Amino acid sequence: MKSTATLVDTGFLVALFNGGDAHHDSAARMLAGLAGLRLYTVWEVMTEAGHLLDDVGKINLMRWAAAGRLTVLSSDPASLEAMAEFMTQYADGGADLADVALVFAADRIGVHDILTVDRRDFDRYRSPRGKRLRRPAAAAD
């Protein structure tokens, strides 16, 4: 069955909302190729993207999400210890909080497709349920 939803990571959002980003054009093409999909992220990603974007970019991101183009999920505080353990497991590669929150959200909502420009980390992560996050076919370069 074809997925109707995908997760979105920080790098993808930064590329999408920063016209000068090296991945901007490919992010825009990926998004266009996946029209109609429900997009999800977590607050940790929004915070990280907001830190990396200029004022115009972060305002546009917030308005895009507010318009219903992106559903922003909260992490489950009951998962904090498990998230810390996950970060320890992947400590050699610097698993950051935003990535880990997305991996946990993937299991929680049952969506394991992800729009990302960061293949290195997401190719090696396995969710607590043993699932691999994968790029949707339309997003592959």
Z-matrix of the N, CA and C atoms (Angstrom, degrees):
N
C 1 1.454
C 2 1.532 1 109.08
N 3 1.304 2 116.23 1 135.45
C 4 1.461 3 121.88 2 -179.11
C 5 1.534 4 110.18 3 -74.76
N 6 1.337 5 115.07 4 134.09
C 7 1.457 6 120.08 5 179.85
C 8 1.529 7 110.53 6 -69.89
N 9 1.317 8 115.42 7 142.65
C 10 1.460 9 120.85 8 177.69
C 11 1.523 10 111.60 9 -108.67
N 12 1.345 11 115.75 10 9.20
C 13 1.466 12 120.09 11 -177.58
C 14 1.519 13 109.54 12 -145.64
N 15 1.321 14 115.40 13 156.58
C 16 1.468 15 120.94 14 175.02
C 17 1.522 16 109.33 15 -150.31
N 18 1.313 17 114.36 16 153.85
C 19 1.460 18 121.91 17 174.26
C 20 1.523 19 108.78 18 -87.21
N 21 1.321 20 115.92 19 157.97
C 22 1.462 21 121.52 20 -180.00
C 23 1.530 22 108.06 21 -131.32
N 24 1.337 23 115.55 22 129.46
C 25 1.471 24 118.63 23 -178.66
C 26 1.524 25 111.80 24 -100.36
N 27 1.312 26 115.28 25 175.12
C 28 1.465 27 122.79 26 -176.02
C 29 1.519 28 112.82 27 -57.93
N 30 1.323 29 116.62 28 -52.03
C 31 1.463 30 120.38 29 -176.55
C 32 1.513 31 112.81 30 -56.96
N 33 1.327 32 116.13 31 -39.55
C 34 1.455 33 120.08 32 178.37
C 35 1.532 34 110.95 33 -64.09
N 36 1.330 35 116.56 34 -45.97
C 37 1.471 36 120.06 35 179.83
C 38 1.519 37 111.73 36 -64.83
N 39 1.321 38 117.50 37 -40.36
C 40 1.462 39 120.39 38 178.15
C 41 1.529 40 109.36 39 -63.07
N 42 1.322 41 116.63 40 -44.69
C 43 1.471 42 119.75 41 178.59
C 44 1.521 43 111.06 42 -61.76
N 45 1.320 44 117.14 43 -41.64
C 46 1.459 45 121.41 44 -177.81
C 47 1.529 46 112.27 45 -65.88
N 48 1.324 47 117.04 46 -38.39
C 49 1.460 48 120.83 47 -174.52
C 50 1.524 49 114.14 48 -102.97
N 51 1.314 50 116.75 49 12.30
C 52 1.467 51 121.96 50 174.04
C 53 1.521 52 107.41 51 -129.57
N 54 1.325 53 116.19 52 100.39
C 55 1.458 54 121.40 53 -178.05
C 56 1.512 55 113.81 54 -59.13
N 57 1.311 56 118.92 55 -20.65
C 58 1.455 57 122.22 56 179.65
C 59 1.522 58 113.87 57 -90.57
N 60 1.317 59 117.76 58 -2.28
C 61 1.462 60 121.67 59 -179.49
C 62 1.529 61 110.04 60 -70.45
N 63 1.316 62 116.40 61 142.00
C 64 1.470 63 121.35 62 -179.05
C 65 1.523 64 112.35 63 -59.69
N 66 1.326 65 118.03 64 -24.49
C 67 1.468 66 122.00 65 -178.01
C 68 1.532 67 113.23 66 -102.31
N 69 1.335 68 117.13 67 7.42
C 70 1.461 69 119.75 68 -174.91
C 71 1.529 70 112.89 69 -57.01
N 72 1.312 71 117.45 70 -51.22
C 73 1.464 72 120.18 71 -176.59
C 74 1.522 73 111.63 72 -62.93
N 75 1.327 74 117.56 73 -42.65
C 76 1.467 75 119.11 74 -179.85
C 77 1.529 76 111.03 75 -68.14
N 78 1.327 77 117.94 76 -35.42
C 79 1.471 78 120.74 77 176.85
C 80 1.521 79 110.40 78 -63.91
N 81 1.315 80 117.31 79 -43.16
C 82 1.467 81 120.74 80 178.94
C 83 1.528 82 110.62 81 -63.82
N 84 1.341 83 116.98 82 -40.54
C 85 1.475 84 120.66 83 177.62
C 86 1.526 85 111.10 84 -65.12
N 87 1.332 86 116.61 85 -43.12
C 88 1.468 87 120.24 86 178.30
C 89 1.520 88 110.68 87 -57.75
N 90 1.320 89 114.85 88 -47.56
C 91 1.460 90 119.58 89 -177.87
C 92 1.522 91 110.71 90 -62.49
N 93 1.323 92 117.81 91 -43.33
C 94 1.459 93 121.60 92 178.99
C 95 1.525 94 111.04 93 -62.55
N 96 1.322 95 116.74 94 -36.70
C 97 1.454 96 120.93 95 -179.91
C 98 1.517 97 113.98 96 -72.41
N 99 1.312 98 116.61 97 -11.71
C 100 1.458 99 121.21 98 -177.87
C 101 1.530 100 111.79 99 -117.14
N 102 1.306 101 115.77 100 27.42
C 103 1.472 102 120.76 101 -178.89
C 104 1.524 103 109.81 102 -53.64
N 105 1.309 104 115.57 103 136.78
C 106 1.451 105 121.42 104 177.97
C 107 1.522 106 114.52 105 95.39
N 108 1.327 107 117.47 106 -13.43
C 109 1.462 108 119.52 107 176.98
C 110 1.519 109 110.52 108 -74.41
N 111 1.307 110 115.68 109 145.32
C 112 1.461 111 121.00 110 173.11
C 113 1.527 112 106.98 111 -81.17
N 114 1.324 113 117.84 112 128.72
C 115 1.459 114 123.18 113 -177.42
C 116 1.523 115 110.34 114 -106.35
N 117 1.337 116 115.33 115 134.45
C 118 1.462 117 122.36 116 -179.84
C 119 1.514 118 110.50 117 -126.43
N 120 1.310 119 115.92 118 145.29
C 121 1.458 120 122.18 119 168.81
C 122 1.520 121 107.77 120 -145.63
N 123 1.316 122 116.34 121 -174.52
C 124 1.464 123 122.08 122 179.35
C 125 1.529 124 108.56 123 -124.11
N 126 1.329 125 115.31 124 161.81
C 127 1.466 126 119.91 125 -178.46
C 128 1.524 127 112.22 126 -60.72
N 129 1.311 128 117.00 127 -32.70
C 130 1.464 129 119.81 128 179.15
C 131 1.534 130 110.51 129 -60.79
N 132 1.322 131 116.72 130 -38.73
C 133 1.470 132 121.37 131 177.11
C 134 1.524 133 110.22 132 -67.84
N 135 1.318 134 117.39 133 -43.18
C 136 1.469 135 120.33 134 178.90
C 137 1.526 136 110.63 135 -60.18
N 138 1.322 137 116.67 136 -41.48
C 139 1.467 138 121.04 137 179.34
C 140 1.525 139 110.81 138 -64.12
N 141 1.330 140 116.16 139 -46.42
C 142 1.458 141 120.27 140 -179.77
C 143 1.527 142 111.10 141 -63.85
N 144 1.338 143 117.00 142 -43.15
C 145 1.470 144 120.80 143 178.54
C 146 1.524 145 110.35 144 -63.76
N 147 1.318 146 117.03 145 -42.56
C 148 1.457 147 120.56 146 178.56
C 149 1.516 148 112.74 147 -60.24
N 150 1.313 149 116.00 148 -34.02
C 151 1.467 150 120.69 149 177.61
C 152 1.533 151 111.03 150 -69.50
N 153 1.318 152 117.07 151 -33.88
C 154 1.464 153 121.50 152 -175.11
C 155 1.536 154 113.84 153 -88.96
N 156 1.314 155 117.26 154 -21.01
C 157 1.467 156 121.14 155 -179.27
C 158 1.525 157 111.15 156 -89.85
N 159 1.338 158 115.20 157 156.17
C 160 1.467 159 118.78 158 172.16
C 161 1.531 160 108.15 159 -76.42
N 162 1.333 161 116.85 160 176.89
C 163 1.464 162 120.63 161 -175.79
C 164 1.525 163 112.68 162 -58.26
N 165 1.324 164 117.04 163 -43.66
C 166 1.472 165 120.55 164 -179.67
C 167 1.526 166 110.03 165 -63.09
N 168 1.324 167 117.17 166 -45.09
C 169 1.456 168 121.62 167 -179.99
C 170 1.514 169 112.58 168 -61.01
N 171 1.338 170 117.26 169 -46.00
C 172 1.466 171 119.01 170 -178.00
C 173 1.527 172 111.58 171 -69.37
N 174 1.331 173 117.55 172 -35.30
C 175 1.469 174 119.96 173 176.69
C 176 1.527 175 109.91 174 -65.97
N 177 1.329 176 117.46 175 -43.06
C 178 1.464 177 120.71 176 178.23
C 179 1.524 178 111.64 177 -63.70
N 180 1.320 179 116.99 178 -39.31
C 181 1.467 180 120.76 179 176.29
C 182 1.526 181 110.45 180 -61.51
N 183 1.309 182 117.15 181 -47.46
C 184 1.467 183 120.65 182 179.86
C 185 1.525 184 111.41 183 -61.36
N 186 1.322 185 117.09 184 -41.82
C 187 1.470 186 120.30 185 179.87
C 188 1.529 187 111.13 186 -67.91
N 189 1.325 188 116.63 187 -36.88
C 190 1.463 189 122.03 188 178.40
C 191 1.525 190 109.62 189 -62.53
N 192 1.329 191 116.38 190 -44.83
C 193 1.465 192 120.73 191 177.64
C 194 1.529 193 110.47 192 -66.28
N 195 1.333 194 116.82 193 -43.46
C 196 1.465 195 121.00 194 -179.53
C 197 1.526 196 111.77 195 -62.14
N 198 1.329 197 116.85 196 -28.85
C 199 1.467 198 121.37 197 179.61
C 200 1.530 199 112.09 198 -79.18
N 201 1.330 200 116.62 199 0.57
C 202 1.453 201 119.96 200 176.40
C 203 1.516 202 115.08 201 93.13
N 204 1.319 203 117.57 202 7.00
C 205 1.469 204 120.72 203 179.81
C 206 1.527 205 112.30 204 -78.15
N 207 1.328 206 117.03 205 -18.48
C 208 1.454 207 122.18 206 -176.64
C 209 1.522 208 108.79 207 -144.03
N 210 1.317 209 116.95 208 125.00
C 211 1.458 210 121.51 209 176.60
C 212 1.527 211 108.04 210 -92.90
N 213 1.322 212 115.84 211 125.08
C 214 1.466 213 121.40 212 -177.72
C 215 1.529 214 108.26 213 -102.49
N 216 1.333 215 114.63 214 119.07
C 217 1.462 216 121.67 215 -178.12
C 218 1.523 217 110.84 216 -97.22
N 219 1.316 218 115.47 217 151.62
C 220 1.464 219 121.29 218 172.65
C 221 1.517 220 108.80 219 -94.83
N 222 1.302 221 115.98 220 143.35
C 223 1.459 222 119.82 221 174.20
C 224 1.513 223 109.32 222 -74.91
N 225 1.320 224 115.60 223 152.43
C 226 1.453 225 121.84 224 -179.54
C 227 1.528 226 109.31 225 -85.01
N 228 1.333 227 118.36 226 115.33
C 229 1.471 228 120.02 227 179.89
C 230 1.533 229 112.86 228 -56.28
N 231 1.334 230 117.80 229 -26.55
C 232 1.461 231 120.54 230 178.38
C 233 1.527 232 111.78 231 -67.72
N 234 1.335 233 117.41 232 -13.51
C 235 1.470 234 122.19 233 -179.74
C 236 1.521 235 113.69 234 -93.85
N 237 1.317 236 118.45 235 0.15
C 238 1.462 237 120.22 236 -174.15
C 239 1.524 238 113.28 237 -57.87
N 240 1.308 239 118.14 238 -44.18
C 241 1.469 240 120.30 239 179.69
C 242 1.528 241 110.56 240 -64.50
N 243 1.317 242 116.93 241 -43.81
C 244 1.470 243 120.57 242 178.13
C 245 1.531 244 110.87 243 -64.47
N 246 1.318 245 117.31 244 -35.78
C 247 1.466 246 120.76 245 177.13
C 248 1.531 247 110.28 246 -66.07
N 249 1.332 248 116.36 247 -40.18
C 250 1.468 249 120.29 248 177.58
C 251 1.529 250 109.83 249 -63.13
N 252 1.315 251 117.66 250 -40.72
C 253 1.470 252 121.22 251 177.73
C 254 1.530 253 110.97 252 -64.20
N 255 1.315 254 116.62 253 -40.30
C 256 1.463 255 121.60 254 177.49
C 257 1.528 256 109.81 255 -61.46
N 258 1.325 257 116.88 256 -44.17
C 259 1.459 258 121.23 257 178.58
C 260 1.531 259 110.64 258 -62.23
N 261 1.322 260 116.78 259 -37.23
C 262 1.458 261 120.90 260 177.09
C 263 1.526 262 110.15 261 -65.40
N 264 1.318 263 116.55 262 -42.49
C 265 1.471 264 121.61 263 179.89
C 266 1.529 265 111.42 264 -59.55
N 267 1.327 266 116.56 265 -37.00
C 268 1.469 267 121.36 266 -177.77
C 269 1.527 268 112.24 267 -107.16
N 270 1.325 269 117.10 268 23.46
C 271 1.464 270 121.59 269 -175.43
C 272 1.521 271 113.12 270 -61.39
N 273 1.315 272 118.39 271 -27.44
C 274 1.462 273 120.66 272 -178.73
C 275 1.522 274 112.56 273 -65.89
N 276 1.325 275 116.77 274 -20.82
C 277 1.457 276 120.03 275 -179.63
C 278 1.511 277 113.28 276 -112.88
N 279 1.315 278 117.07 277 5.70
C 280 1.454 279 120.25 278 176.26
C 281 1.515 280 114.80 279 70.74
N 282 1.321 281 117.62 280 51.45
C 283 1.464 282 120.87 281 176.81
C 284 1.522 283 108.64 282 -60.48
N 285 1.332 284 116.22 283 115.18
C 286 1.461 285 117.47 284 -178.91
C 287 1.527 286 111.14 285 -90.44
N 288 1.310 287 115.42 286 164.42
C 289 1.461 288 121.54 287 -174.17
C 290 1.523 289 111.99 288 -59.09
N 291 1.317 290 118.44 289 -40.92
C 292 1.468 291 120.41 290 -179.07
C 293 1.525 292 110.89 291 -62.64
N 294 1.332 293 117.47 292 -44.74
C 295 1.468 294 120.65 293 178.29
C 296 1.524 295 110.67 294 -61.83
N 297 1.319 296 116.43 295 -46.11
C 298 1.463 297 120.86 296 -177.80
C 299 1.527 298 110.35 297 -63.53
N 300 1.306 299 117.65 298 -42.05
C 301 1.465 300 120.69 299 178.18
C 302 1.532 301 110.73 300 -60.82
N 303 1.333 302 117.33 301 -38.26
C 304 1.478 303 120.55 302 176.86
C 305 1.523 304 111.59 303 -65.88
N 306 1.324 305 117.43 304 -42.00
C 307 1.466 306 121.11 305 179.49
C 308 1.528 307 109.82 306 -61.06
N 309 1.314 308 117.35 307 -43.23
C 310 1.463 309 120.81 308 179.10
C 311 1.524 310 111.16 309 -69.00
N 312 1.323 311 117.51 310 -37.36
C 313 1.462 312 120.49 311 176.62
C 314 1.529 313 110.64 312 -63.93
N 315 1.323 314 116.47 313 -36.22
C 316 1.469 315 120.91 314 179.27
C 317 1.525 316 110.68 315 -55.99
N 318 1.314 317 116.29 316 -49.00
C 319 1.470 318 119.22 317 177.97
C 320 1.520 319 111.89 318 -65.34
N 321 1.324 320 116.33 319 -40.38
C 322 1.464 321 120.56 320 -176.15
C 323 1.524 322 112.18 321 -62.92
N 324 1.353 323 117.14 322 -40.38
C 325 1.471 324 119.40 323 -176.91
C 326 1.528 325 112.49 324 -103.17
N 327 1.335 326 117.32 325 -3.34
C 328 1.452 327 120.40 326 177.04
C 329 1.518 328 114.72 327 73.94
N 330 1.328 329 116.42 328 27.81
C 331 1.467 330 121.89 329 178.56
C 332 1.522 331 107.34 330 -117.98
N 333 1.333 332 116.92 331 120.63
C 334 1.468 333 120.31 332 -176.32
C 335 1.522 334 112.81 333 -121.23
N 336 1.334 335 117.55 334 11.89
C 337 1.466 336 121.54 335 170.34
C 338 1.523 337 107.25 336 -90.04
N 339 1.343 338 116.06 337 146.55
C 340 1.470 339 119.53 338 -177.63
C 341 1.519 340 110.99 339 -144.99
N 342 1.318 341 115.19 340 135.95
C 343 1.457 342 121.67 341 170.99
C 344 1.513 343 106.72 342 -90.61
N 345 1.321 344 116.25 343 116.95
C 346 1.456 345 121.21 344 -175.33
C 347 1.520 346 110.33 345 -151.06
N 348 1.306 347 116.00 346 152.68
C 349 1.462 348 121.18 347 168.94
C 350 1.531 349 108.98 348 -104.92
N 351 1.326 350 116.42 349 1.30
C 352 1.464 351 123.93 350 -176.73
C 353 1.532 352 109.93 351 -106.93
N 354 1.315 353 116.14 352 75.90
C 355 1.466 354 119.93 353 -178.77
C 356 1.523 355 111.89 354 -69.05
N 357 1.310 356 117.09 355 -35.46
C 358 1.467 357 120.75 356 -173.87
C 359 1.519 358 111.63 357 -54.57
N 360 1.317 359 117.45 358 -52.73
C 361 1.463 360 119.82 359 -178.74
C 362 1.516 361 111.94 360 -71.45
N 363 1.317 362 117.56 361 -49.16
C 364 1.461 363 118.97 362 -174.36
C 365 1.520 364 112.79 363 -69.97
N 366 1.319 365 118.65 364 -22.16
C 367 1.462 366 120.56 365 174.62
C 368 1.528 367 111.73 366 -70.89
N 369 1.324 368 117.08 367 -26.76
C 370 1.468 369 118.51 368 -177.05
C 371 1.519 370 113.49 369 -97.47
N 372 1.322 371 118.50 370 -22.41
C 373 1.462 372 119.98 371 -179.76
C 374 1.529 373 111.36 372 -68.03
N 375 1.320 374 115.12 373 143.56
C 376 1.455 375 122.80 374 168.02
C 377 1.517 376 105.60 375 -125.67
N 378 1.315 377 115.67 376 133.22
C 379 1.458 378 119.62 377 -178.22
C 380 1.528 379 109.73 378 -66.38
N 381 1.322 380 117.29 379 167.13
C 382 1.462 381 119.53 380 176.91
C 383 1.533 382 112.74 381 -55.81
N 384 1.313 383 117.03 382 -25.61
C 385 1.474 384 120.54 383 176.76
C 386 1.527 385 112.08 384 -90.13
N 387 1.329 386 116.37 385 7.81
C 388 1.458 387 120.80 386 176.31
C 389 1.523 388 115.19 387 83.29
N 390 1.316 389 117.54 388 9.90
C 391 1.468 390 121.38 389 -178.37
C 392 1.518 391 110.64 390 -87.22
N 393 1.311 392 114.95 391 145.36
C 394 1.461 393 122.28 392 175.66
C 395 1.530 394 108.38 393 -94.42
N 396 1.328 395 116.46 394 137.08
C 397 1.451 396 119.34 395 172.83
C 398 1.526 397 107.46 396 -82.09
N 399 1.311 398 116.36 397 137.80
C 400 1.466 399 120.48 398 -174.80
C 401 1.522 400 110.36 399 -132.51
N 402 1.307 401 114.12 400 151.91
C 403 1.459 402 119.80 401 176.20
C 404 1.519 403 109.04 402 -80.55
N 405 1.331 404 118.49 403 135.28
C 406 1.470 405 120.03 404 176.70
C 407 1.537 406 110.19 405 -59.42
N 408 1.320 407 117.09 406 149.24
C 409 1.472 408 121.72 407 -177.07
C 410 1.533 409 111.86 408 -54.58
N 411 1.317 410 117.78 409 -39.99
C 412 1.467 411 120.74 410 -179.13
C 413 1.516 412 111.83 411 -68.78
N 414 1.328 413 117.36 412 -15.66
C 415 1.465 414 121.12 413 -178.37
C 416 1.514 415 112.52 414 -94.48
N 417 1.319 416 117.51 415 -10.12
C 418 1.463 417 119.88 416 -178.17
C 419 1.508 418 110.49 417 -68.75
N 420 1.337 419 115.63 418 141.43
C 421 1.465 420 120.19 419 -178.69
C 422 1.503 421 110.86 420 -72.16
